[in-house]
């Protein structure tokens, strides 16, 4: 299945209200600062969708999340030091909106899941480490596809977020029409944080 085969999702899957009518290609940029990784997610036109800024030397690996207009959306907290490998996104009003988790399936394969509002679940099918994966709902509907990208930003360039370029990783995610690109942006950041923890 190519990116053009991603079918519109109806009713729309929305959390932050950022739904597009066509397939949107996201670029997830993981900027590796000494104090902790920060993320910038860009849309097909290079506009910032979300930024997740690491809180310096945070024990819980906290990140504050902002939208493209630099409005705070909420906070990410790493719960991976608890009994379960989990990372949560909490809104500015204190609501626990998203919870990403990891466990090993009966076949021994890693399973990455995301619970939305303690209701709908979406998950990764494939190899998240290699960025060769589909993202599906619990009804087996493909809503996005992640794949590796070898492009890098040179040391003298800057992202639209204004941060100077630093050592980084990046990959692409194609998001189906009708799926909130803000939701998929935060989901990928949560899964990346879990993957970094369980792969240590």
C-alpha positions in Angstrom: 0.0 0.0 0.0 1.4 3.4 -1.0 0.6 6.7 0.6 -2.0 7.3 -2.1 -3.8 4.2 -0.9 -4.6 5.6 2.5 -8.3 5.9 2.6 -10.3 8.7 4.3 -11.4 8.0 7.8 -15.0 8.7 8.7 -16.1 9.8 11.1 -13.0 11.8 11.5 -10.6 10.8 14.3 -9.8 14.1 16.0 -8.4 15.3 19.3 -6.8 18.6 18.6 -9.0 19.6 15.6 -6.2 19.5 13.0 -7.8 17.3 10.4 -6.9 17.5 6.7 -8.9 16.4 3.6 -5.9 14.9 1.9 -3.0 12.6 2.9 -0.5 14.6 4.9 3.2 13.7 5.1 4.6 14.5 8.5 8.3 14.8 9.2 9.2 13.9 12.8 12.5 15.5 13.9 14.0 14.2 17.2 16.6 16.8 18.3 19.0 15.3 20.7 20.0 17.9 23.3 22.2 17.0 26.3 19.3 17.9 28.7 16.9 15.6 26.8 15.3 15.0 23.4 13.0 17.7 22.0 10.8 17.1 19.0 9.5 19.2 16.0 6.9 17.8 13.7 6.4 19.5 10.3 3.6 19.0 7.8 3.9 18.5 4.0 4.5 22.3 3.5 7.1 22.5 6.2 4.9 24.2 8.8 5.2 23.3 12.4 2.4 21.0 13.6 3.6 20.5 17.2 6.8 21.0 19.2 7.6 19.0 22.3 10.3 20.9 24.3 12.3 18.9 26.9 12.3 20.3 30.4 16.0 20.6 31.3 17.3 17.7 33.4 13.8 16.5 34.2 13.8 13.2 36.2 10.5 12.1 34.6 11.6 13.2 31.1 8.9 15.8 30.9 8.2 17.6 27.7 5.9 20.6 27.2 3.9 20.4 23.9 3.0 23.4 21.8 0.9 23.7 18.6 2.0 25.5 15.4 0.8 28.8 16.8 3.0 28.3 19.9 0.0 27.7 22.1 0.6 25.2 24.9 -1.4 22.0 24.4 -0.2 20.1 27.5 2.6 18.0 29.0 4.2 14.6 28.3 5.3 12.6 31.3 7.4 9.4 31.1 5.9 6.6 33.3 8.4 4.0 32.2 10.0 3.8 35.6 6.8 2.4 37.0 5.6 -1.2 36.7 4.5 -0.7 33.1 6.2 0.9 30.2 3.9 3.9 29.6 4.1 7.6 28.6 1.2 9.9 29.1 0.0 13.2 27.6 -2.0 15.5 29.9 -3.8 18.6 28.7 -3.3 22.1 30.1 -6.5 21.5 32.2 -5.0 18.4 33.8 -7.0 15.8 31.8 -5.1 12.6 31.0 -5.9 12.5 27.3 -3.4 10.0 25.7 -1.6 7.0 27.2 1.0 5.2 25.1 2.2 1.7 26.2 4.5 -1.1 25.3 4.4 -4.8 25.9 5.7 -8.0 24.2 3.1 -10.0 22.4 2.6 -13.8 22.7 4.7 -14.1 19.5 7.5 -12.3 21.1 7.1 -9.2 18.9 7.0 -5.7 20.5 3.6 -4.1 20.6 3.1 -0.3 20.8 -0.4 0.9 21.7 -2.1 4.3 22.3 -5.3 4.8 24.3 -7.3 7.9 23.6 -9.6 9.2 26.3 -9.5 5.7 27.9 -11.7 4.6 25.0 -10.4 4.2 21.5 -7.1 2.4 21.0 -4.7 2.6 18.0 -1.5 0.5 17.6 1.6 -0.1 15.6 1.8 -3.0 13.2 5.3 -3.6 11.9 8.8 -2.6 13.1 8.7 0.8 14.9 12.5 0.7 15.3 13.1 0.6 11.5 10.2 3.0 10.9 8.5 0.4 8.7 5.0 0.2 10.3 1.3 0.8 9.8 -0.7 2.5 12.5 -4.2 1.0 12.8 -7.3 1.4 14.9 -8.7 -1.4 17.0 -11.1 -2.0 14.0 -8.1 -2.7 11.8 -8.4 0.5 9.8 -5.0 1.9 8.6 -4.8 5.5 9.6 -1.1 6.3 9.1 2.2 4.8 7.9 5.7 5.4 9.2 8.8 5.0 7.2 12.5 5.8 7.6 14.0 8.9 5.9 17.7 9.4 5.5 17.6 13.2 5.2 19.5 15.3 7.8 19.7 19.0 8.6 23.1 20.5 8.2 24.6 22.2 11.2 24.1 25.7 9.9 20.3 25.4 9.1 17.4 26.2 11.4 13.9 24.7 11.6 10.9 27.0 11.5 10.6 26.4 15.2 13.7 28.7 15.6 16.0 26.2 17.3 19.5 25.9 15.9 20.1 22.5 14.3 21.6 19.8 16.6 22.3 16.1 16.3 19.0 14.5 15.3 17.1 11.6 13.9 14.1 12.0 11.6 11.5 9.9 9.8 8.3 10.4 7.8 4.6 9.5 8.7 1.9 9.6 6.1 -1.5 10.4 7.7 -4.8 9.4 6.2 -7.5 12.1 5.4 -9.8 12.5 8.3 -7.2 11.8 10.9 -5.9 14.5 13.3 -2.3 15.2 12.4 -1.7 16.8 15.8 -2.9 13.5 17.4 -0.5 11.4 15.2 2.4 13.8 15.9 2.0 13.4 19.7 1.4 9.6 19.3 4.7 9.2 17.4 6.6 11.2 20.1 5.1 9.1 22.9 6.0 5.8 21.1 9.5 7.1 20.4 10.0 7.9 24.1 8.9 4.4 25.1 11.0 2.8 22.4 14.1 4.6 23.7 13.4 3.3 27.2 12.8 -0.4 26.3 15.7 -0.5 23.9 18.3 0.5 26.5 
